[in-house]
């Protein structure tokens, strides 16, 4: 299932950006996130700060998010916000919705603080550098 989801997202990114899907490699970290209203214990828990994925993670060229829960039904707050100079653009998570974008400074973004409930998502990222590629995750 994981490999199938990764391949489908990889193909859509390639199609959207006019590149070959063979030139995209899964990269780390690919991770599952569970965000709720509990207080942050470390700076890594402070997800609401604006950031650029290429700066934060290094190998990311394209970032995708697969949402597993619904905004306003499963949690409040937690929307994904692109920090644009003219006006912010906001994505409301919906279970099954995939968003993707280039990971560079052109896409400064943050996640709003979750006020209630739990927001679930999977981040699946890709690199164009085969040296930074990884295999599909394996469940133990």
BELSUL-V668322 format. One record per pair of residues at least 24 apart in sequence whose C-alpha atoms are under 6 Angstrom apart, sorted by the first residue. I is the first residue (numbers start at 1). J is the second residue. If there is no record, write none. Layout:
BEGIN
[[I J] [I J]]
END
This chain:
BEGIN
[[23 128] [24 126] [24 127] [24 128] [25 126] [25 127] [25 133] [26 125] [26 126] [26 133] [26 134] [27 125] [27 126] [27 127] [27 133] [27 134] [30 123] [30 124] [31 122] [31 123] [32 121] [32 122] [33 120] [33 121] [34 119] [34 120] [35 118] [35 119] [36 114] [36 117] [36 118] [37 114] [37 115] [37 116] [48 110] [48 111] [48 112] [48 113] [49 110] [50 109] [50 110] [51 108] [51 109] [52 105] [52 108] [53 103] [54 103] [54 104] [59 127] [60 103] [60 126] [60 127] [61 102] [61 103] [61 126] [61 127] [62 101] [62 102] [62 103] [62 125] [62 126] [63 100] [63 101] [63 103] [63 125] [64 99] [64 100] [64 123] [64 124] [64 125] [65 98] [65 99] [65 122] [65 123] [66 97] [66 98] [66 121] [66 122] [67 93] [67 94] [67 95] [67 96] [67 97] [67 121] [68 95] [68 96] [68 120] [68 121] [69 94] [69 95] [69 119] [69 120] [70 94] [70 95] [74 117] [75 116] [75 117] [75 118] [75 119] [76 114] [76 115] [76 116] [77 112] [77 113] [77 114] [77 115] [78 111] [78 112] [78 113] [78 114] [79 111] [79 112] [80 111] [81 109] [81 110] [81 111] [82 108] [82 109] [83 108] [83 109]]
END
